[in-house]
Amino acid sequence: MNPDASRPLTPCVKICVIDEESGLCIGCGRSVEEIALWRDLDDDDRRAVMKKLPDRLATARAGSQRLARTAREAQLRTEGKWR
């Protein structure tokens, strides 16, 4: 049995902050609507959303210095490296 089989399929990285400018979570790149609907989506629909997230986050971060800074700060805080 696959030990990850019981884990829910999610892109969440525990950096849950919605950027006001883009409307996206700075950690995973999902919209508020996608986050709200996530538990009702089947794995195929989740994979379809997750496939879009890397490009979506890269585009949002490139267009917003604030989003890029906030995402980096949140990552450092999660890793315990923020001073």
C-alpha positions in Angstrom: 0.0 0.0 0.0 1.2 3.5 -0.9 1.8 5.4 2.4 0.7 8.7 0.7 -2.6 7.2 -0.5 -4.5 8.3 2.6 -3.1 11.9 2.3 -5.3 14.4 0.6 -3.9 15.7 -2.7 -3.1 19.4 -2.0 -0.7 22.1 -3.1 -0.8 23.7 0.3 2.6 24.6 1.7 1.2 26.1 5.0 1.9 29.7 3.8 -1.8 30.8 3.7 -1.9 34.5 2.9 -4.1 36.0 0.1 -2.4 38.7 -1.9 -4.9 41.5 -2.3 -3.5 42.6 -5.7 -3.7 39.2 -7.4 -6.3 37.4 -5.2 -4.0 34.4 -5.0 -2.6 32.6 -2.0 1.1 33.5 -2.0 2.0 30.0 -0.8 0.2 27.7 -3.2 -1.2 30.1 -5.9 -4.8 29.0 -5.6 -7.6 31.6 -5.7 -9.9 32.0 -2.7 -12.6 30.2 -4.7 -10.3 27.3 -5.5 -9.4 27.0 -1.8 -13.0 27.0 -0.8 -14.0 24.4 -3.3 -10.9 22.2 -2.8 -12.5 19.6 -0.5 -15.3 19.0 -3.0 -13.0 18.5 -6.0 -12.0 15.0 -7.1 -8.4 14.1 -7.6 -8.5 14.7 -11.4 -9.9 18.2 -10.9 -7.3 18.9 -8.2 -4.5 17.8 -10.5 -5.8 20.0 -13.2 -5.7 23.0 -10.9 -2.3 22.0 -9.5 -0.9 21.8 -13.0 -1.6 25.5 -13.5 -0.1 26.7 -10.2 3.7 27.0 -11.0 3.1 29.2 -14.0 0.4 31.2 -12.2 2.6 31.9 -9.2 5.6 32.8 -11.4 3.5 35.2 -13.4 2.0 36.8 -10.3 5.3 37.1 -8.6 7.0 38.6 -11.7 4.2 41.2 -11.8 4.3 42.1 -8.2 7.4 42.8 -6.3 5.3 42.9 -3.1 4.0 39.4 -3.7 7.5 38.1 -4.4 8.9 39.7 -1.2 5.9 38.5 0.9 6.2 35.0 -0.4 9.9 34.9 0.3 9.4 36.3 3.8 6.6 33.7 4.5 8.9 30.9 3.3 11.7 32.1 5.6 9.3 32.3 8.6 8.1 28.8 7.9 11.7 27.5 7.8 12.5 29.4 11.0 15.1 31.6 9.2 13.4 34.9 9.4 15.0 37.6 11.7 
